[in-house]
């Protein structure tokens, strides 16, 4: 029987001034936790949580319900209860005395007060303090940040904030009541000998957070106390309508599975790579890591999705997370994954697009509308939807997620609520494409993330066309450390030279040789001078009978300069024969260019190939664009990225090509080739560092006759370019040695910088989550969060508009809204506001160097429109105003934007 003092402590104030029983919220949370376990958590996650407990799954469910039932026990404390005077007076009259509002009450958050109470309760039941803290830390962390070690040590001594005497007795009474209510009393003795591993603490904390958020929803759990929590929770769960985890059912063999999932004709044959991925996924005895290395066009995406389905079925995983390098590639992949999900025999349930501009994606918005329409119907959705509950930090908890790689990397970033990202990933097969694109900074986060995925035994599929052997081994060993705490040498993995190949760990089945599905292509590598005249001479010689040329530059400025020279030469039709593509177009303009490229240069039968065409671009051409060129001209780049570019050369089988481009040629510029040692241009060195550029030049220089074969030579070329002990060509020694020293220092600096906010390892560093997020990164979503796991200079994103006198207009050539007058004193219509939100551009880093960041912000913040602050699409956004000529002056630079060249920047003053 609870005392009057304890009953008086149950009440807390809501924002409207009413009251809700703390005890009622705890009982609601118990009921929600049971439903969460039974209907939402995948089997694999249940097993992870339960593995350390004596009675396995039975104990796992019971423990989650108990923790949910005690998570707010710290609200029975002076520091919390003093906030509402009327309720505090009532409690004071019942013996829970106050001495005014403490000035330092925030020194004891109610989660930390709850940890003190739970520790004391468990120790009174015979628990040791170290074991008790592995349970009570969940209570302390349920608002997303575990306490520091110092905070945990100081908390029991803060009697003025905690309350003693009657306060202690009330907390003990309520803890005892909840423990009895959930049926955990008889389990306490056995649990006292079962400390929870840190990964289990993380997952339980995340589950407690989700439970708390649902049980705190007043639309689902009204502010009344005279009700049955279990019945109300069941009705609330129906109303919420969260789709159940994906449960793939056994299907047919790989060949038939391939045709069904991707709507292919009955005579379509599965490719050797895809068949091998399915075979190896079926052979795994336990969840593990699969690394797929194959040339572009081999169907790696389809292979990964087929393998993910097999792995999810075999190991009880409830979803898939597909990660890619950029928002643009994520958007394209979202459509492909959605089509795959719609073809699954058992509904995948919920989908989510995870990046900062997801709200602008049409396919995702269609699924969101379906999600809103389904609210309150039932939990057995037959269609794939984007459920309205999965937003913000909750988004990655959806069953099927496609997003940028930073959304995965942030699971290894010290930031508030990071445990939700762990729960999201622990529930899924994780697929990461273009994994070679991670530099040393990103790789630091990627490897730590793989350690955690290994600890959770998450099936992982990594994909790349060009993966250096050392990087392959580092990724594999990171996953092994998470599983075993140690790593195997795996020397055979480090020196592997077969290609395509699939590496699987752990596996008792050997991988079989995989034949490339396409033909081998012999590519002649040639040097080209860096002058514009050199490029024009090559084009004039190569294109008299037509042909398609791809020109890849390492910087936007070089691409713009070359494109402008081609356009002004008078030798090409600037509308029909030339196209420029880079990252400094607003999103609608870039998307239109990518769409045009696919329509012109895509696979035979799907594209209307022009007779003569030249595309000039930057690195965006080398990532996930399925285009085919007859001749490639590229800046010197690291060997793996250079081969990515070569992968666009004679990519598709064609009946014929113009005579002068019938043989595959790659001409490399961006360096002075006239001396004994090539000298890369300054812009390329700034992007890639001289060491990797010189290595690429040396590797290709060693090839007899400048001839390479794609794909057969790819592994050897990449291995040579990234060899730990690189032997410089004769005469290059001093330049290479100096470049290598600079590169080593740069890599070291990157890893040190990444370590600032790097999450600790899953095992060995601490027995509990205390101090887990000490020195945490800012709690930032979108581009800010992305910047924390990618190395780069601070940049600014702004919406670009055109001003003419007192009026503001949408940029030209924006679908449906180009040139439209924009309200600024009142809110623009929703569809217009959404179109404007898509017209953003990331300003060049050069603009904010040398302390100019504040000057840039001052200029952009002057373009403040009161009406925009009333639109959720536009509120708080920075605006770059262009004049009628398309120009703006910002921080001593002239910016000019047009739909042909994109954003150009011209310095008007010398940096101070």
Secondary structure by P-SEA (a helix, b strand, c coil): cccaaaaaaccccccccbbbbaaaaaaaaaaaaaaaaaccccaaaaaaaaccccccaaaaaaaaaaaaacccccccccccccccaaaaaaaaaacccccccccccccccaaaaaaaaaaaaaaaacccaaaaaaacccccccccccccaaaaaaccccccccccaaaaaaaaaaaaaaaaaacccccccccccccccaaaaaaaaaaaaaaaaaaaccccccccccccaaaaaaaaaaaacccccccccccccaaaaaaaaccccccccccaaaaaaaaaaaacccbbbbbbbbccccaaaaaaaaaaaaaaaaccccbbbbbcccaaaaaaaaaaaaaaaaaccccccbbbbbcccccccaaaaaaaaaaaaacccccccccccccccccccccccccbbbbccccccccccccccaaaaaaaaaacbbbbcccccccaaaaaaaaaaaaaaaaaccbbbbbbccccaaaaaaaaaaaaaaaccccccccccccccccccccccccccccccccccbbbbbbbbbbbbccaaaaaaaaaaccccbbbbbbbbccaaaaaaaaaaaaaccccccccccccccccccaaaaaaaaaaaaacccccccccccccbbbbbccccccccbbbbcbbbbccccaaaaaaaaccccccccccccccccbbbbbbcccccccccccccaaaaacccaaaaaaaaaaaaaccccccccccaaaaaaaaaacccccccccaaaaaaaaaaaaaaaaaaaaaaaacccccccccccccccccccccccccccaaaaaaaccccbbbbbbbbcccccccccccccccccbbbbbccccccaaaaaaaaacccccccccccccaaaaaaaaaaaccccccccccccccbbbbbbccccbbbcccbbbbbcccccbbbbbccccc
